Amino acid sequence: MGRIDTVVIGGGQAGLAMSRCLSDRGVDHVVFERRRIAERWRSERWESLRLLTPNWQSRLPGFRYDGDDPDGFMTMPEVVAYLERYSRTLTVPVQTDTTVTAVRPRESGFTVETTRGQWAARSVVIATGYCDRPFVPDQAHDLDADIVQVTPTSYRNAAQLPEGRVLVVGASASGIQLADQIHRSGRAVTLAVGRHTRLPRRYRGKDIMWWLDAMGVFDETTDDVYDVDISRRQPSMQLVGRPDHSSLDLPILQADGVRLTGKLTQIDRHQVSFADDLVAHTAAADARLARLLGRVDDFIQITGTPAGPAEPFEPFIWPNPAPESLDLRAEQIRTVLWATGFRRAYPWLHVPVIGRDGEIRHERGVTAAGGLYVLGMHFQRRRKSGFIDGVGSDAAELADHIAARGRREAVA
């Protein structure tokens, strides 16, 4: 059995950032990745996907974008190459093709079982990320067997889908992008809309992410919000990273011919029903957007930041009532694409830190099991915790905690 101070599980941006921060503090560690570095970026993303954040916002500990297009958006191969290049700057190489099969408590730490042997570790950092397994609601089982069901992790391009129309369920970043791409391929698309956050790609001459970064929105911590659970449940952003920096939202999709409905509520083989809540969801999203743009305008006025003229905010006005039910067979809808978010699963974790919801219970990444940590979760410590740009500061604080704990135990 090998012995090490800290085991890091996961070779994506979170695990790599953790490795760099542990090395900077002199903490002996190893990183295990079940397949290849940045595996999810390689094999669980569609072909045309680009990052939603500008290239300059891909900052990692001791590393940042140095190319000639800082305001552009990396393609998936470019993200993989970026993270591979980062991994080569680390002092500890990632052990790829090494699957962790069990983590168990032991005296003074944990036993970590892998497909390449066992390790005894004082600390373990679970850096497997937030986007682990695509969530598909239980009601999906009620669809007719001849309806093809797809998730964003298995979708590559529209050509792989069977002939016929498509129902996309979910209207955050993945849902709107896939609805747009499939519609552009020549297929009729219906998009079932739930809670969402509408954002423009650019505002007053700058990328919307530039404003949020400059205003410190992404640096807000769990201590800065009234209720962190409510903040963590806020809908994700409707945003797309395109070379032309254009926006994509529901008004644009509807104008292009995508049919919009309310939230999917019921399935009975080929009959599907939708809530009468489309106007409510879009009105709420418009209200959130108006408040945010107002904050940007106030920031510009207070700080004197150079900016372009204020663009008029145009709320979404619905021309026609949304359908409350559809017969998929009559509509010739052959595919349902579930863009309904992600869940996490830890069947190999045999430490009592998982709640009834299946999530690891933690406080800013620190669990109640001394020495067990989690990294890369949504709003873990800061609003940007789930971004490439956010894992570094979280990793640094966890590395401080790990190093300090090691010093205390050495003295004891």
N, C-alpha and C positions, 0 to 999 in steps of 0.2 A: 504493500500500500504506500503510495506516494504521500508526502506531507508538504503542506504549503500554508502560508498565512491566509490567503484569500483566493477563492474560486469565483470567477466571473462567468456567468452563463449567458451566452449570446454574443455573436460577432457582428452585430450591426452598429449603427452610430453610437448607441448607448454603451455597449460593451467596449467599443474602441475608446470612447471618451473616458470611461472608467479606468481602463488600463493605463492611459496616459496620466491620469491624476494619481493613481496608485504609485506609478513609477516615480513621479515627481516627489512623492513623500517617502520613497524608499520602502514601500510595502511589497514584499515578495508575493507574487500572484501568478495565476494561470488563467487564460481565457479559452473556454470551450465553445465551439460553434458546430451545430449538428451537420451542416453541409459546408457551404462556402461563405466567405465574408460577404455581408450584405445580401444574403440569400433571398430575402423577401423582395428586395428591389429587383433581383434578377428574374425570379420565377413566379411571383404573385402579383404582377402589375401588368396592365394592358400595354400594348406595343406603343401607342402614341402618347402615353402619359408623360407629362412633365411635372416638375416640382411646382407647388403653388406659391412657394416663397422665392424671391429673387436670389440669384447666385451669391450676392454679397451677404445674404442672410444664412449662409451655410457654415457659420463659424463653429469651430471645434477647438478644444484646448490645444494651444500651440500650433494651430493650423487654420487657414482660411483660404477662400477662393482667390486665386491669383491670375485668372484668365483675362481675356480681352472683352468679356461681355458680362460685367458685374450686374447689370440690370436685367439680364436674360433669365431663362428658366431651364435648368438642366433636364435633359431626357433621362430615361432610366439607365441606359448604358453609361451615360456621363456620370450619374450618381454613383453607380457601381465603381467606375474608374476612380472617382474622387475618394471614395471610402477605401478602396484598395491602396491608393497612393498614401492616404493617411495611415493605414495599417503598417506601411513600410517605414514610417517614422517612429514607430513604437519600439521600445527596448525589449518587450516581451512579445514574441510571435503568437498569433492566434493558432490554437490547435483545431484545425478544421476536420470535418468528417468524424466528429466526436460527439455522440449524442449522450446527454445526461439522462440516465434511466431512473435515478432515485437520489433524493437528498433526505438524509435522516439525522436526527439529533444524536450526538454522542457527547461524552464527557469533554468539556472544554471545546465545543464546536460542533462540527457536522461531518458525517461521512457522505461523500459525493461519489456515487457509482456511475460509471460511464461505460460506453462500449469499448473503451480502451483501458479499463482498469479502475481501481478505486483510489480515492484521495481522502486524506484527513485534513480538514481546513478549519481554522478558527473562525473565519467569516465567509459568507456566501453572498454574492450580489446577483440577483435575478434581473438580467437585462434583456429579456426576451421581447420587450416592447408592448405597446398598447394594441397594435393592429395584428392580433394573433390569429383568431379564427373568425371568418365572416359569420355574422349573425343572420340566421334564417328563422323566422317565426314558426311556431308549431303548426299554424294553420296552412303552411305550405304543403303539409301531408294531405290536405283535402283537395288539392288540385288533381285534375284528371291526369292519368299516367302519360297521355300523349302530349302534355305540355312540357316543353323543355325548360328546366330551371337552371339558372346560371348565377354566379356571384362575381363580384369584381376581381377576386383572386384567380378565378378560373377563366374569365373572359380575356381574350387576346385581341380580337378584331371582329367586325360585323360579319365577315365572310364565314366564320365558324358556326353562325347561327342557322337554324333551318329556315327555309323560305317562309315568309309570312310576316305579320306585324309583331310588335314587341311591346310588352308592358314593363316599364321600369318602376320599381317601388323604392321610394326614397329620393329626396331632392336636396341633399347636401352636395358637397363638392363632387363626390364620385357619381352620384345619380344624375346631376345635370350634365356632367361631361359625357357620360355614356349615352344619355338620351340624345344629346346633340350629335355625337359621333354616329350613332346608329341611324338617326334621322338623315344625316348627310349621306349615308350610304344608299339612300333611296327607299328605306323602309318607313312605314307609318309607325309612330311611337306615341304611346300614352304614358304619361308620367304621373304617378300617385304621389301627392305632396303632403308631407307632414311639417313639423316645426323646422325652421331653417333660419339662417342668418344671411341676409342679402348684403353683398358688398360690391362696390365698383372696383375694377382693377386699378384704375388711376383716379385721383381726385386732386384738383387744383395744381396740375402739372407734375405730380409725383405719384409713385406707386403707393397704394393704400397701406402696404406693409411698412413703407418708409415712415409714414405718419404715425402708425401705431408704435413703431420702434422708437421714434424720436420722442413721442409723448410718454414713453415709459409704460405703456399699457401691457406689453409682454413681460415686463419685469415685476408686475404686481404679484405679490406672494399670497399664500393662503391666509396670512394674517391681515391682509389689506382688504379682504372682501367680507361682507356681512355674514354670508353663509356659504362655506366652501362647497358643500354638497350641491346647493342650487347652482353655483357657478360651474361646477363640473358637469352638470346636466344641461348646460346651455347648448343649443344646437350648433353644429359645426358650420363653417363658412361656405357659402356658395362662391367659389372662386376658381379661376382657371389660369394656368400659366401658358400663354401663347406667345409666339415670337412677335406678333404685332401688338401685344399688350392690350388686347381688346377684352371687354367684359363679357360675362355670360350669366344670365339670370333668367327668372321665369318670364318676364315680359318679352325678352329676346327670343326665348324658346317658343313661346306662343305665337309671336309674330312670324316665326319661321315655319309654323305649322305643326308643332308638337301639341297634342291634346293634353290638357291638365285636368286632374281630378283632385278630390280631397284624399284624406288618408285612407288606405285600404283597411277595411274593418272585418270583412267576412268572405270566406271562400266556400263554395259548394260545387265541387267538381269543375265545371267550366263557367259557373256563375260567380261573379265577384261583386262585392258591394263596397261603397266608399262613404265616408262620413261627409256631412254637409258642413265642412270646416275649411274649405279652401280660402274663402274670403277672410276668415278669421286669422288663418296662418299667415297669409300674405300681408294683411294689415298690421299684424304684430311685427313681422319682419321689416316692413316699411317704417314702423315707429322706431325700432331699434336702429335702423340705418340713419334716420333723421337725427336721432340723438347723437350718434357717433360723428356724423358729419358736422353737427353743431359743435362738438368738442374739438374737432380739427380746426374749425373756423376760429373758435376762442383761442386755441393754442397759437395760431398764426398771429392773431391780434395782440396777444400778450407778449409773445417772444419776438415778434417782428421777423419771423422766418419768411424768406422770399417764397412766394407762391403765385400760381396763376389765378385768374379770376374764378370766383365761386360759380360752379355749375348749378343750374336750378335742379332741385330734387323733384323727381316726378314719381308720385305713388302709382302703383299698379291699379288700373281701372279695368274691371272685368267686363268684356263685351257680351259674353254669353254665360248662362248658368252651366256649371260643371255637371257631368253625368253622375248619378248616384249609384248606378249599377251597369255592368256590362256582361254580355254573353260572349266569352272568349271565342267560342266556336263560330258564332255568327259574325264576330268581328275579324275572324281569321287571325287572331293573336295566337301564335305558336310558341312564343317564348316569354317567360317571366324572369326578369333580372332583379335579384334582391340586392339593392344598394342600401341596406338597412343597418350598417354599422358593424362593429366587431365586438367580440367577447374574448376573454382570456381563459385558458384551461391549464391546470398544473397537475396532471395525474401522477407525476413523478415526485411531487413535493409532499413528504410525509412529516411535516412540521405543522402543528396546530395554529396556523395563522390565516386560514381561509374562511371567510364569512359565508353566510347562507346564500349570498348572491354569487358565490364562486370567485370573488375577488380577494386578493391578498389584503388583509387589514394592515395599514401602516400609517405612520405619522410622518409626513414629508419624506417618505422613503425608508424610514426606520421601523421595523416590525417589533412586536413585543417579545419575539424570540431573540435573545441577545446574540448579535453577530449575523443576523439574517436581514438583508436589505433588498429593496426593489428599485429599479431605475427605468426611466422612459415612459412613465405613466402620464396620462392626461392631467394637466394642472397638478402635478405631484408636489412641487414647491412653488412654481411660478406658472403664469399663463402660457409661457412658451415651452414648458417642460416636454411636451410631446413633439416639438420640432427638432430638426437637426441642430438648429441654433440654440436650443434650450437645454439639451442634455449636459452640456459642458459645465455650466454653473451648478447644476444639481449634482453631477458627478464629483465636482470639487468639494462640495460640502459633505457628501457621503464619505469621500476619501479622508477628509479631516476627521470625521467621526470614527472611521475604521482605525486610522493611525493612532488617535488619542486612546481608543479602547485598548489597542495593543500595548501602548506605553503603560497604561494603568495596570494591566494584567502582568506585565513584565516586572513592575515594581512590587506587586503583591506576591 
